[in-house]
Amino acid sequence: MGIKNRMRVKISVLFCSLFFFFGIMPSFSQAPAVVISSYYIAESPLNEWTELLVIQDNTNMHDWKLQNSDATQTTWQPAITFSDPVFWNHMSAGTIIIIYHRFEGGYGADVGKSDGYIQVAADDVDGQNPFYFFSGGSFGTFPLYDGPTLNIDSTGGMLVLLDSSGNFVHALAHQPASGPLFNSLPLPKLNYKSSLSTGEAVSVCPGADIDEYGNLAPQDGTTWTSAGSGPDLTFGLPNICTASSTLNSDYWRSLRQPVWIDPTLTATCNGSNSLVILNWNSCVDPDPNDSFEGYIILRNTSNVFGVPADGVSYNKGDNIGGATVVARYFGLSSTTTYIDTVPVPCGTGIYYEIFACRYHTDETDGNNYNPARGVAYNESSFASAHVIGVLPIAPVSAASDRNNICSNDSGNITLSASGGSGTTLKWYSGSCAGPLVGTGTGPKNSLTIPSPNATTTYYTAWGNNCGISACDSVTVNVIPAVSVSLTITADHTSICPGTIVTFTAHPTNEGNSPVYTWTVNGNTVQSGNSPTYNSNNLTVGDIIECRLTSSLTCAVPNPAGSSPLTLSVYAPPVVNLTDKPFLCAGNPIQLDAGSGFASYLWQDGSTGRYDTAINVGTYRVTVTDSHGCTGSDSVQLKNCDSALYVPNAFSPNNDGINDVFKVVSSGDNITSFSMRIFDRWGELVFESTDINKGWDGQLQNRFAPTGTYVWIITYKLSSPSTPSSSPIIKHGTVVLLR
């Protein structure tokens, strides 16, 4: 017996050495980040699995290890390592991890973390598993894959979790008599004190809190563990000790539920009671980047609400205990505002409750599979609010886009108001809530109406389903119209041409700064503040008018026009002393001014109808008719050496004065005529046989140069006594000027 004791001591020392050799470091009893919830024994490792439960949020399981012992709990088998650094980081509390011991067992993969449930395989044989979540281990070969890693004997064995530093996390075992490896481990740990049958799973049970996972004594026994098969086999679900037990389920659900500290909710109604603005504080989100947490919003017209059930994903419009789901936000924990477009009753109002939720619909088994799977709600810490329809608030100010308008204004005014709130902005006349004028429309709730013809006060108020607010008002002043008129007179009504006529405007209600616009035949001839207009160039049929623009407000019409004024303009008398351009001195010539004139006045002061031209000079007569209008004519008496007069210079510059060099005849009968013009070199530049045609200074369609030119004229005269005479030749020079 002493030998056996010594052997036990040596074996214990050996076991202890092996314990440290494989890197398992003991730790003091504490709440583990992850625990082994159960594992399942089968005839072949192909059908075995292990179930882990994450206890703490944001757990980084990268480089953790899952390791099993032999049947006697004396030797460690090769471990598997959680090798994917991204996938195994930020593991969330309440996440259930099923690890199939062999990929070849035909497991169904579920690698979506958003529902808090994962199914993966420990091995990757022949590259068949597309997910590389683990490394290490010894799994054996086809077809049995009976290697020692995660190949647990029904008679005994143990699974242990180690963190990335090799520190012990948790252990779950079964053995009728716990072995040295189990006994050497720190807490938390549990050993189901029995062997298992094929097809059984060992589980932590009842598992009502973390201490029951191995911190409470006895760790070796059946107080905190159980084994089951068939209906009691809880794969991926909370462990059940008895049919009515929900302790482990309640614990799982508590881990999965979000944390919401002092939830607060405010519900504010808009002025029209047509929508509610909800604002709340955010719940605790351990990892906002994972998009796991969110909210569900319930609404009811009474303060009666049910509690959302864990595991159930609700849709908008679903009913929970009489309340309606109006919105749900999955994976949006930062969202803290919602606008509910709903009419808000006056008096009773609307009630709201908001629950924080975590995780999405279960990807493997669907909606409402189990309360510990899928969506989890915090039923005990939620936000609530009550909102009642608000009375409308009176406008702060009212205004009109136009004021001080004329009584005859044919336009519109636009009424508008600022401030206040309600559903509709109503406008009244006479008094608040008096005759309704109209309702504001558009973004500014403005109202456009015809301009009033008398000073009017308009009242405006906001209204909604709870009533009408107090009014604000604006007065639109109306100014009576002023009649404007205008007449014009002239100081002469019948005139001779060239007589100066003064026209005078006679206005009514012209104001202090009137403008008079005078027109003749519709053309403006004068505009300004002068009421008179003078003219000395009026002709027969001219129409004179004036328009008055009054400076008074509300002048009607403005401008005002006068009636047209037409004067009698007499034609001037016409007197003709001779048809000849000049007369030749010689015998006395009697000049006749014609008959029918009221008076005559000659250049020498004589006043008769006739005058006798004897001496060389100009003879002029002015006649006056019965209207006092005058006309005149004159003729020159010259010493003539021939019947022609030839100028000595001309200026063809198109100014209308002396542009053509031509001969002037005294009027004697000239039977033939010829004129030739030569330049200083004797070149012919112009020739004509028409006495009425002259030279315009052009030479071959170009301007002839300035200078002196020679002319030669040949003509014949005829008279009753000498019907045919000899040719007369004259010559001379003419100067071309420009």
Backbone hydrogen bonds, N-H to C=O, Kabsch-Sander energy under -0.5 kcal/mol:
donor,donor_aa,acceptor,acceptor_aa,energy
5,N,1,M,-2.4
6,R,2,G,-2.4
7,M,3,I,-2.9
8,R,4,K,-2.4
9,V,5,N,-2.2
10,K,6,R,-2.5
11,I,7,M,-2.9
12,S,8,R,-2.6
13,V,9,V,-2.5
14,L,10,K,-2.5
15,F,11,I,-3.2
16,C,12,S,-2.7
17,S,13,V,-2.2
18,L,14,L,-2.6
19,F,15,F,-2.2
20,F,16,C,-1.7
21,F,17,S,-2.1
22,F,18,L,-1.8
23,G,20,F,-1.3
24,I,19,F,-1.3
25,M,23,G,-0.7
25,M,166,G,-2.6
35,V,53,L,-2.5
37,S,35,V,-0.8
37,S,51,E,-2.3
38,S,51,E,-1.5
39,Y,202,V,-1.7
40,Y,49,W,-2.7
41,I,200,E,-3.1
47,N,44,S,-1.9
48,E,45,P,-1.1
49,W,40,Y,-0.6
50,T,99,I,-1.9
51,E,38,S,-3.4
52,L,50,T,-0.5
52,L,97,I,-3.1
53,L,35,V,-2.7
54,V,95,T,-2.5
55,I,33,A,-3.4
56,Q,33,A,-1.7
59,T,56,Q,-0.7
59,T,91,M,-2.1
61,M,59,T,-0.8
61,M,88,W,-3.0
63,D,82,F,-3.6
64,W,61,M,-2.3
65,K,162,L,-2.4
66,L,80,I,-2.1
67,Q,160,V,-2.5
69,S,158,M,-2.0
70,D,75,T,-1.9
73,Q,70,D,-1.3
77,Q,68,N,-3.0
80,I,66,L,-2.2
81,T,135,S,-3.2
82,F,64,W,-2.6
83,S,81,T,-1.3
83,S,133,F,-1.4
84,D,133,F,-1.1
88,W,84,D,-1.9
89,N,86,V,-1.1
91,M,59,T,-2.8
94,G,54,V,-3.1
95,T,92,S,-1.8
96,I,116,G,-2.2
97,I,52,L,-2.4
98,I,96,I,-0.6
98,I,118,I,-3.0
99,I,50,T,-3.0
99,I,97,I,-0.6
100,Y,98,I,-0.6
100,Y,120,V,-3.2
101,H,48,E,-2.6
105,G,102,R,-1.3
106,G,103,F,-1.6
107,Y,103,F,-0.6
109,A,107,Y,-0.6
110,D,119,Q,-2.2
113,K,111,V,-0.6
116,G,113,K,-1.6
117,Y,112,G,-0.6
118,I,96,I,-2.7
119,Q,110,D,-2.7
120,V,98,I,-2.6
122,A,100,Y,-2.8
127,G,124,D,-0.9
128,Q,125,V,-1.8
132,Y,130,P,-0.6
133,F,131,F,-1.0
135,S,81,T,-1.7
137,G,79,A,-0.6
145,Y,141,T,-3.2
147,G,139,F,-1.6
149,T,138,S,-2.5
151,N,148,P,-1.5
152,I,150,L,-0.6
153,D,156,G,-0.6
156,G,153,D,-0.6
157,G,174,H,-2.2
159,L,172,L,-2.8
160,V,67,Q,-2.8
161,L,170,H,-3.0
162,L,65,K,-2.4
163,D,167,N,-2.6
166,G,163,D,-2.1
168,F,25,M,-2.2
169,V,161,L,-2.6
170,H,161,L,-1.0
171,A,188,P,-0.8
172,L,159,L,-2.3
173,A,190,L,-2.2
174,H,157,G,-2.4
175,Q,192,Y,-2.3
181,L,73,Q,-2.5
183,N,179,G,-2.4
184,S,180,P,-1.6
185,L,181,L,-0.7
185,L,182,F,-1.2
189,K,214,G,-1.1
190,L,171,A,-1.5
191,N,219,Q,-2.8
192,Y,173,A,-3.2
193,K,191,N,-0.7
193,K,221,G,-1.6
194,S,192,Y,-2.9
196,L,154,S,-3.6
199,G,41,I,-2.4
200,E,197,S,-1.6
201,A,228,G,-2.3
202,V,39,Y,-1.9
203,S,226,S,-2.9
204,V,37,S,-2.2
205,C,203,S,-0.5
205,C,224,W,-2.6
212,E,209,D,-0.9
213,Y,210,I,-1.7
214,G,211,D,-1.1
215,N,211,D,-1.9
216,L,211,D,-1.8
221,G,191,N,-2.4
221,G,219,Q,-0.7
226,S,203,S,-2.0
228,G,201,A,-1.8
232,D,229,S,-1.8
233,L,230,G,-2.0
234,T,232,D,-0.9
235,F,233,L,-1.1
236,G,234,T,-0.7
245,S,242,T,-1.4
250,D,246,T,-3.1
251,Y,247,L,-2.0
252,W,248,N,-2.8
253,R,249,S,-2.7
254,S,250,D,-2.0
255,L,251,Y,-1.9
256,R,252,W,-1.8
257,Q,253,R,-1.7
259,V,284,V,-0.6
262,D,260,W,-0.5
266,T,279,N,-2.8
268,T,277,I,-2.5
270,N,275,L,-1.8
273,N,270,N,-2.0
276,V,340,D,-2.6
277,I,268,T,-3.4
278,L,276,V,-0.6
278,L,338,Y,-3.4
279,N,266,T,-2.2
280,W,336,T,-1.9
281,N,264,T,-1.3
284,V,259,V,-2.9
290,D,287,D,-2.0
291,S,288,P,-0.7
294,G,357,C,-2.5
295,Y,329,Y,-1.6
296,I,355,F,-2.1
297,I,327,A,-2.9
298,L,353,E,-3.2
299,R,324,T,-2.1
300,N,351,Y,-2.2
304,V,302,S,-2.2
306,G,320,I,-1.4
311,G,375,V,-4.3
312,V,309,A,-1.7
314,Y,312,V,-0.6
317,G,325,V,-3.4
318,D,315,N,-2.3
320,I,323,A,-3.0
323,A,320,I,-1.8
324,T,299,R,-3.0
325,V,318,D,-2.9
326,V,297,I,-2.4
326,V,324,T,-0.7
327,A,297,I,-1.1
329,Y,295,Y,-3.5
330,F,328,R,-0.5
331,G,329,Y,-0.5
332,L,293,E,-0.6
332,L,329,Y,-0.5
333,S,293,E,-0.5
335,T,332,L,-1.3
336,T,334,S,-0.5
338,Y,278,L,-2.0
340,D,276,V,-3.1
340,D,338,Y,-0.6
341,T,339,I,-0.7
342,V,340,D,-1.3
344,V,273,N,-2.7
348,T,346,C,-1.8
350,I,387,V,-2.8
351,Y,300,N,-3.3
352,Y,385,A,-2.8
353,E,298,L,-1.8
354,I,383,A,-2.9
355,F,296,I,-2.4
357,C,294,G,-2.4
358,R,376,A,-2.4
359,Y,292,F,-1.3
360,H,114,S,-1.8
366,G,362,D,-1.2
368,N,311,G,-2.4
369,Y,366,G,-0.8
373,R,370,N,-2.2
374,G,115,D,-0.8
376,A,358,R,-2.7
378,N,356,A,-2.0
379,E,377,Y,-1.1
382,F,380,S,-0.5
383,A,354,I,-2.3
385,A,352,Y,-2.0
387,V,350,I,-2.7
389,G,345,P,-2.3
393,I,421,S,-2.0
396,V,418,S,-2.4
397,S,418,S,-1.6
399,A,416,S,-2.7
401,D,414,T,-2.0
405,I,477,N,-2.1
407,S,479,I,-2.3
409,D,406,C,-1.8
413,I,449,I,-2.8
415,L,413,I,-0.5
415,L,447,L,-3.5
416,S,399,A,-2.5
417,A,444,K,-0.6
418,S,397,S,-2.2
421,S,393,I,-1.6
423,T,463,G,-2.4
424,T,463,G,-2.2
426,K,424,T,-0.7
426,K,461,A,-2.7
427,W,438,G,-2.7
428,Y,459,Y,-3.6
429,S,435,P,-1.9
430,G,457,T,-1.2
431,S,429,S,-1.1
434,G,431,S,-2.2
437,V,427,W,-3.2
438,G,427,W,-1.3
440,G,425,L,-3.2
441,T,446,S,-2.4
445,N,442,G,-1.6
446,S,441,T,-1.8
447,L,415,L,-2.5
449,I,413,I,-2.5
449,I,447,L,-0.5
451,S,411,G,-2.3
456,T,476,V,-2.0
458,Y,456,T,-0.5
458,Y,474,V,-3.0
459,Y,428,Y,-2.8
460,T,472,D,-3.0
461,A,426,K,-2.0
463,G,424,T,-2.5
464,N,467,G,-2.5
467,G,464,N,-1.7
469,S,462,W,-3.2
472,D,460,T,-2.1
474,V,458,Y,-2.2
476,V,456,T,-3.2
476,V,474,V,-0.5
477,N,475,T,-0.7
479,I,405,I,-3.3
482,V,554,C,-3.2
484,V,556,V,-2.6
485,S,508,T,-1.0
487,T,506,H,-1.5
489,T,504,T,-2.2
491,D,502,T,-1.9
495,I,568,S,-3.6
499,T,496,C,-1.9
501,V,535,S,-3.0
503,F,501,V,-0.5
503,F,533,Y,-3.6
504,T,489,T,-2.7
505,A,531,P,-3.2
506,H,487,T,-3.4
508,T,485,S,-2.0
515,V,549,T,-1.7
516,Y,528,G,-4.2
517,T,515,V,-0.5
517,T,547,R,-2.5
518,W,516,Y,-0.6
518,W,526,Q,-3.3
519,T,545,E,-2.5
520,V,523,N,-2.5
521,N,543,I,-3.1
523,N,520,V,-1.7
525,V,518,W,-2.7
526,Q,518,W,-1.4
528,G,516,Y,-2.0
533,Y,503,F,-2.3
535,S,501,V,-1.9
541,G,567,L,-0.5
542,D,539,T,-1.9
544,I,542,D,-0.5
544,I,565,L,-2.8
545,E,519,T,-2.2
547,R,517,T,-2.2
548,L,560,A,-3.6
549,T,515,V,-2.6
549,T,547,R,-0.5
550,S,548,L,-0.7
551,S,510,E,-1.9
555,A,552,L,-0.9
556,V,482,V,-3.8
560,A,548,L,-2.8
562,S,546,C,-2.5
565,L,544,I,-2.6
567,L,542,D,-0.5
568,S,493,T,-2.9
569,V,567,L,-0.7
570,Y,495,I,-2.6
570,Y,568,S,-0.6
583,L,636,Q,-3.2
585,A,638,K,-4.0
589,I,613,A,-2.3
591,L,589,I,-0.5
591,L,611,D,-4.1
593,A,609,R,-2.2
598,A,624,T,-2.0
599,S,624,T,-1.5
600,Y,607,T,-0.5
601,L,622,T,-1.4
602,W,606,S,-3.0
603,Q,620,R,-1.6
605,G,602,W,-2.0
611,D,591,L,-2.0
613,A,589,I,-3.7
613,A,611,D,-0.5
614,I,612,T,-0.7
617,G,637,L,-1.6
619,Y,635,V,-2.8
621,V,633,D,-2.2
622,T,601,L,-2.5
623,V,631,G,-3.2
624,T,599,S,-2.0
625,D,629,C,-2.8
628,G,625,D,-1.4
631,G,623,V,-2.1
633,D,621,V,-1.7
635,V,619,Y,-2.0
636,Q,581,P,-0.5
637,L,617,G,-3.1
638,K,583,L,-3.6
638,K,636,Q,-0.6
640,C,638,K,-0.8
645,Y,664,V,-2.9
650,F,735,V,-2.1
651,S,658,N,-2.6
653,N,651,S,-2.3
658,N,656,G,-0.5
661,F,695,W,-2.7
662,K,660,V,-0.7
664,V,645,Y,-2.9
665,S,663,V,-0.5
666,S,643,A,-2.8
670,I,668,D,-0.7
671,T,669,N,-0.6
671,T,716,K,-1.7
672,S,716,K,-0.9
674,S,714,T,-1.6
675,M,688,S,-2.7
676,R,712,I,-2.4
677,I,686,F,-2.5
678,F,710,V,-3.1
679,D,683,E,-2.3
682,G,679,D,-1.8
685,V,677,I,-2.9
686,F,677,I,-1.4
688,S,675,M,-2.3
691,I,689,T,-0.6
693,K,690,D,-1.8
695,W,661,F,-2.7
699,L,702,R,-3.9
704,A,697,G,-2.8
707,G,736,L,-1.6
709,Y,734,V,-2.9
710,V,678,F,-2.4
711,W,732,G,-2.9
712,I,676,R,-2.5
713,I,730,K,-3.2
714,T,674,S,-2.6
715,Y,728,I,-2.4
716,K,672,S,-1.5
718,S,669,N,-2.0
719,S,722,T,-1.6
725,S,717,L,-0.5
728,I,715,Y,-3.6
730,K,713,I,-3.1
732,G,711,W,-2.0
734,V,709,Y,-2.6
735,V,648,N,-2.0
736,L,707,G,-3.3
736,L,734,V,-0.5
737,L,650,F,-2.7
737,L,735,V,-0.6
